[in-house]
Amino acid sequence: MAIDPVVVLVEELRTAEKTLRVAAKDYERDRSRQRGEAVNLLLSTIKSLNSELLETLPTSALGAAELIRLVMERLPFSHARYADHFSEVARRLSAGQRLHGDLVWLRAMEMSLVSTLQGEFDFKAAPLLRMAIFGASRPVVVFRAVMPPRGAQGRGAMAAPPN
């Protein structure tokens, strides 16, 4: 099974943001041109990763959990009281648990973000949350293999038509 592309993109985004913080501190120290160019390059990388993330749908509950964590990290102060609940939902999704109540709550939060913030949210949380809901609500197909019993007695029982 292939890894969810959202998981890869979020990891690249977090790595780039961490590198940007270090590069910005280095630039503040000496303000050299090379460090400034490195900061600009990292900013453009983060911008392209964010735009690519907005176009990539999660293919698993794990990818949905990563999107929820990303939304949670960027919540405005007015919605900070919901961070713990977002964290719990993301934890359950990461563990493979998909609860109906979580999906209902996520949909309600999406509507809340759309209606109350009206463009104040700098990272476009509503589309990310919508994509997370899509990934969390995807059906899971479980394949079960049934092997015939070993031995002659098992083969004969499988060949006989049921009564």
CYANA upper distance limits for C-alpha pairs under 8 A (distance plus 0.5 A):
  3 ILE  CA      7 VAL  CA      7.93
  3 ILE  CA      8 VAL  CA      8.30
  4 ASP  CA      8 VAL  CA      7.49
  4 ASP  CA     58 PRO  CA      6.80
  4 ASP  CA     59 THR  CA      6.10
  4 ASP  CA     60 SER  CA      6.84
  4 ASP  CA     62 LEU  CA      8.04
  4 ASP  CA     63 GLY  CA      6.38
  5 PRO  CA      9 LEU  CA      6.77
  5 PRO  CA     56 THR  CA      7.81
  5 PRO  CA     58 PRO  CA      7.33
  5 PRO  CA     59 THR  CA      8.10
  5 PRO  CA     63 GLY  CA      8.04
  6 VAL  CA     10 VAL  CA      6.50
  6 VAL  CA     53 LEU  CA      7.33
  6 VAL  CA     56 THR  CA      7.07
  6 VAL  CA     57 LEU  CA      7.54
  6 VAL  CA     58 PRO  CA      6.05
  6 VAL  CA     59 THR  CA      8.45
  6 VAL  CA     63 GLY  CA      5.77
  6 VAL  CA     64 ALA  CA      8.46
  6 VAL  CA     66 GLU  CA      7.93
  6 VAL  CA     67 LEU  CA      8.10
  7 VAL  CA     11 GLU  CA      6.69
  7 VAL  CA     62 LEU  CA      7.87
  7 VAL  CA     63 GLY  CA      5.79
  7 VAL  CA     66 GLU  CA      6.91
  8 VAL  CA     12 GLU  CA      6.75
  9 LEU  CA     13 LEU  CA      6.57
  9 LEU  CA     49 LEU  CA      7.31
  9 LEU  CA     53 LEU  CA      7.06
 10 VAL  CA     14 ARG  CA      6.61
 10 VAL  CA     53 LEU  CA      8.19
 10 VAL  CA     66 GLU  CA      7.47
 10 VAL  CA     67 LEU  CA      8.25
 10 VAL  CA     70 LEU  CA      8.40
 11 GLU  CA     15 THR  CA      6.65
 12 GLU  CA     16 ALA  CA      6.62
 12 GLU  CA     49 LEU  CA      8.25
 13 LEU  CA     17 GLU  CA      6.63
 13 LEU  CA     46 ILE  CA      6.72
 13 LEU  CA     49 LEU  CA      6.74
 13 LEU  CA     50 ASN  CA      8.02
 14 ARG  CA     18 LYS  CA      6.61
 15 THR  CA     19 THR  CA      6.66
 16 ALA  CA     20 LEU  CA      6.52
 16 ALA  CA     42 LEU  CA      7.07
 16 ALA  CA     45 THR  CA      7.91
 16 ALA  CA     46 ILE  CA      6.94
 17 GLU  CA     21 ARG  CA      6.82
 17 GLU  CA     42 LEU  CA      8.40
 17 GLU  CA     46 ILE  CA      7.59
 18 LYS  CA     22 VAL  CA      7.13
 19 THR  CA     23 ALA  CA      6.60
 19 THR  CA     42 LEU  CA      8.29
 20 LEU  CA     24 ALA  CA      6.42
 20 LEU  CA     39 VAL  CA      6.81
 20 LEU  CA     42 LEU  CA      6.56
 20 LEU  CA     43 LEU  CA      7.95
 21 ARG  CA     25 LYS  CA      6.85
 22 VAL  CA     26 ASP  CA      6.79
 23 ALA  CA     27 TYR  CA      6.58
 23 ALA  CA     35 ARG  CA      7.33
 23 ALA  CA     38 ALA  CA      7.66
 23 ALA  CA     39 VAL  CA      6.57
 24 ALA  CA     28 GLU  CA      6.67
 24 ALA  CA     35 ARG  CA      8.45
 24 ALA  CA     39 VAL  CA      6.87
 25 LYS  CA     29 ARG  CA      7.05
 26 ASP  CA     30 ASP  CA      7.42
 26 ASP  CA     31 ARG  CA      8.36
 26 ASP  CA     35 ARG  CA      7.61
 27 TYR  CA     31 ARG  CA      5.27
 27 TYR  CA     32 SER  CA      7.01
 27 TYR  CA     35 ARG  CA      5.84
 27 TYR  CA     36 GLY  CA      6.73
 27 TYR  CA     39 VAL  CA      8.40
 31 ARG  CA     35 ARG  CA      7.43
 31 ARG  CA     36 GLY  CA      7.41
 32 SER  CA     36 GLY  CA      6.85
 33 ARG  CA     37 GLU  CA      6.69
 34 GLN  CA     38 ALA  CA      6.73
 35 ARG  CA     39 VAL  CA      6.74
 36 GLY  CA     40 ASN  CA      6.77
 37 GLU  CA     41 LEU  CA      6.58
 38 ALA  CA     42 LEU  CA      6.68
 39 VAL  CA     43 LEU  CA      6.65
 40 ASN  CA     44 SER  CA      6.77
 41 LEU  CA     45 THR  CA      6.70
 42 LEU  CA     46 ILE  CA      6.64
 43 LEU  CA     47 LYS  CA      6.65
 44 SER  CA     48 SER  CA      6.69
 45 THR  CA     49 LEU  CA      6.63
 46 ILE  CA     50 ASN  CA      6.57
 47 LYS  CA     51 SER  CA      6.80
 48 SER  CA     52 GLU  CA      6.57
 49 LEU  CA     53 LEU  CA      6.47
 50 ASN  CA     54 LEU  CA      6.80
 51 SER  CA     55 GLU  CA      7.17
 52 GLU  CA     56 THR  CA      6.84
 53 LEU  CA     57 LEU  CA      8.50
 54 LEU  CA    127 PRO  CA      7.82
 54 LEU  CA    128 LEU  CA      7.10
 57 LEU  CA    131 MET  CA      6.49
 57 LEU  CA    132 ALA  CA      8.43
 57 LEU  CA    134 PHE  CA      8.23
 57 LEU  CA    135 GLY  CA      7.51
 58 PRO  CA     63 GLY  CA      5.49
 58 PRO  CA     64 ALA  CA      6.36
 58 PRO  CA    131 MET  CA      7.43
 58 PRO  CA    132 ALA  CA      7.35
 58 PRO  CA    134 PHE  CA      7.97
 58 PRO  CA    135 GLY  CA      5.44
 59 THR  CA     63 GLY  CA      7.07
 59 THR  CA     64 ALA  CA      8.48
 59 THR  CA    135 GLY  CA      6.22
 59 THR  CA    138 ARG  CA      8.31
 60 SER  CA     64 ALA  CA      6.99
 60 SER  CA    135 GLY  CA      6.02
 60 SER  CA    136 ALA  CA      7.25
 60 SER  CA    138 ARG  CA      7.89
 61 ALA  CA     65 ALA  CA      6.63
 61 ALA  CA     93 LEU  CA      5.93
 61 ALA  CA     94 SER  CA      7.04
 61 ALA  CA     96 GLY  CA      7.06
 61 ALA  CA     98 ARG  CA      8.29
 61 ALA  CA    135 GLY  CA      6.22
 61 ALA  CA    136 ALA  CA      5.28
 61 ALA  CA    137 SER  CA      8.44
 61 ALA  CA    138 ARG  CA      8.49
 62 LEU  CA     66 GLU  CA      6.87
 62 LEU  CA     93 LEU  CA      6.61
 62 LEU  CA     94 SER  CA      5.38
 62 LEU  CA     95 ALA  CA      8.43
 62 LEU  CA     96 GLY  CA      7.90
 63 GLY  CA     67 LEU  CA      6.88
 63 GLY  CA    132 ALA  CA      7.92
 63 GLY  CA    135 GLY  CA      7.39
 64 ALA  CA     68 ILE  CA      6.73
 64 ALA  CA     90 ALA  CA      8.20
 64 ALA  CA     93 LEU  CA      7.86
 64 ALA  CA    131 MET  CA      7.83
 64 ALA  CA    132 ALA  CA      4.68
 64 ALA  CA    133 ILE  CA      7.32
 64 ALA  CA    134 PHE  CA      8.23
 64 ALA  CA    135 GLY  CA      5.60
 64 ALA  CA    136 ALA  CA      6.07
 65 ALA  CA     69 ARG  CA      6.70
 65 ALA  CA     89 VAL  CA      8.04
 65 ALA  CA     90 ALA  CA      4.88
 65 ALA  CA     91 ARG  CA      7.61
 65 ALA  CA     93 LEU  CA      6.05
 65 ALA  CA     94 SER  CA      6.32
 65 ALA  CA    132 ALA  CA      7.52
 65 ALA  CA    136 ALA  CA      8.33
 66 GLU  CA     70 LEU  CA      6.70
 66 GLU  CA     90 ALA  CA      7.63
 67 LEU  CA     71 VAL  CA      6.70
 67 LEU  CA    128 LEU  CA      6.94
 67 LEU  CA    129 LEU  CA      7.47
 67 LEU  CA    131 MET  CA      8.34
 67 LEU  CA    132 ALA  CA      6.19
 68 ILE  CA     72 MET  CA      6.49
 68 ILE  CA     86 PHE  CA      7.16
 68 ILE  CA     87 SER  CA      8.30
 68 ILE  CA     90 ALA  CA      6.55
 68 ILE  CA    128 LEU  CA      8.26
 68 ILE  CA    129 LEU  CA      6.97
 68 ILE  CA    132 ALA  CA      6.83
 69 ARG  CA     73 GLU  CA      6.66
 69 ARG  CA     86 PHE  CA      7.72
 69 ARG  CA     87 SER  CA      7.21
 69 ARG  CA     90 ALA  CA      6.95
 70 LEU  CA     74 ARG  CA      7.08
 71 VAL  CA     75 LEU  CA      6.73
 71 VAL  CA    125 ALA  CA      6.22
 71 VAL  CA    128 LEU  CA      7.48
 71 VAL  CA    129 LEU  CA      7.41
 72 MET  CA     83 ALA  CA      6.25
 72 MET  CA     86 PHE  CA      6.77
 72 MET  CA     87 SER  CA      7.81
 74 ARG  CA    123 PHE  CA      7.67
 74 ARG  CA    125 ALA  CA      8.38
 75 LEU  CA     79 HIS  CA      6.56
 75 LEU  CA     80 ALA  CA      6.71
 75 LEU  CA     83 ALA  CA      8.13
 75 LEU  CA    121 PHE  CA      8.26
 75 LEU  CA    125 ALA  CA      8.44
 76 PRO  CA     80 ALA  CA      6.89
 76 PRO  CA    121 PHE  CA      7.47
 79 HIS  CA     83 ALA  CA      7.97
 82 TYR  CA     86 PHE  CA      6.76
 83 ALA  CA     87 SER  CA      6.59
 84 ASP  CA     88 GLU  CA      6.75
 85 HIS  CA     89 VAL  CA      6.74
 86 PHE  CA     90 ALA  CA      6.63
 87 SER  CA     91 ARG  CA      6.58
 88 GLU  CA     92 ARG  CA      6.71
 89 VAL  CA     93 LEU  CA      6.69
 89 VAL  CA    102 ASP  CA      6.77
 90 ALA  CA     94 SER  CA      6.55
 91 ARG  CA     95 ALA  CA      6.82
 92 ARG  CA     96 GLY  CA      6.88
 92 ARG  CA     97 GLN  CA      5.60
 92 ARG  CA     98 ARG  CA      7.38
 93 LEU  CA     97 GLN  CA      5.69
 93 LEU  CA     98 ARG  CA      6.37
 93 LEU  CA    136 ALA  CA      7.80
 98 ARG  CA    102 ASP  CA      7.79
 98 ARG  CA    103 LEU  CA      8.38
 98 ARG  CA    136 ALA  CA      7.45
 98 ARG  CA    137 SER  CA      8.36
 99 LEU  CA    103 LEU  CA      7.20
100 HIS  CA    104 VAL  CA      6.83
101 GLY  CA    105 TRP  CA      6.60
102 ASP  CA    106 LEU  CA      6.56
103 LEU  CA    107 ARG  CA      6.70
103 LEU  CA    133 ILE  CA      7.15
103 LEU  CA    136 ALA  CA      7.97
103 LEU  CA    137 SER  CA      7.78
104 VAL  CA    108 ALA  CA      6.77
105 TRP  CA    109 MET  CA      6.65
106 LEU  CA    110 GLU  CA      6.65
106 LEU  CA    129 LEU  CA      7.93
106 LEU  CA    133 ILE  CA      7.31
107 ARG  CA    111 MET  CA      6.89
107 ARG  CA    130 ARG  CA      8.12
107 ARG  CA    133 ILE  CA      7.71
108 ALA  CA    112 SER  CA      6.68
109 MET  CA    113 LEU  CA      6.57
110 GLU  CA    114 VAL  CA      6.72
110 GLU  CA    126 ALA  CA      5.91
110 GLU  CA    129 LEU  CA      6.70
110 GLU  CA    130 ARG  CA      7.27
111 MET  CA    115 SER  CA      6.54
111 MET  CA    126 ALA  CA      8.27
112 SER  CA    116 THR  CA      6.31
112 SER  CA    117 LEU  CA      8.46
113 LEU  CA    117 LEU  CA      6.16
113 LEU  CA    118 GLN  CA      8.23
113 LEU  CA    125 ALA  CA      7.83
113 LEU  CA    126 ALA  CA      6.62
114 VAL  CA    118 GLN  CA      6.46
114 VAL  CA    126 ALA  CA      6.60
117 LEU  CA    121 PHE  CA      6.82
119 GLY  CA    124 LYS  CA      8.31
121 PHE  CA    125 ALA  CA      7.14
124 LYS  CA    128 LEU  CA      7.24
125 ALA  CA    129 LEU  CA      6.38
126 ALA  CA    130 ARG  CA      6.51
127 PRO  CA    131 MET  CA      6.66
128 LEU  CA    132 ALA  CA      6.66
129 LEU  CA    133 ILE  CA      6.65
130 ARG  CA    134 PHE  CA      6.77
131 MET  CA    135 GLY  CA      6.79
132 ALA  CA    136 ALA  CA      6.56
133 ILE  CA    137 SER  CA      6.47
134 PHE  CA    138 ARG  CA      6.77
148 PRO  CA    154 GLY  CA      7.30
148 PRO  CA    155 ARG  CA      7.85
148 PRO  CA    158 MET  CA      8.00
149 PRO  CA    154 GLY  CA      5.54
149 PRO  CA    155 ARG  CA      7.78
150 ARG  CA    154 GLY  CA      6.43
150 ARG  CA    155 ARG  CA      7.99
151 GLY  CA    155 ARG  CA      7.14
152 ALA  CA    156 GLY  CA      6.77
153 GLN  CA    157 ALA  CA      6.83
154 GLY  CA    158 MET  CA      6.80
155 ARG  CA    159 ALA  CA      6.81
156 GLY  CA    160 ALA  CA      6.85
